[in-house]
Amino acid sequence: MPDKLIDTNILVYAYDCSEGEKHAVSRDFVKQIWKEGGGVVCLQNRVIA
């Protein structure tokens, strides 16, 4: 199974129970990834010195 890219917003919605349906969908998605494996979070921030 190919890896699944998890946007950081999905993690926020999975945590924030005040988000209603977004919370439920995100929570279920994260649970599925946790069981099956293959989740990847992309780091998009960079520090400019």
Secondary structure as UniProt FT lines:
FT   STRAND          4..5
FT   HELIX           8..15
FT   HELIX           17..19
FT   HELIX           21..36
FT   STRAND          39..40
//
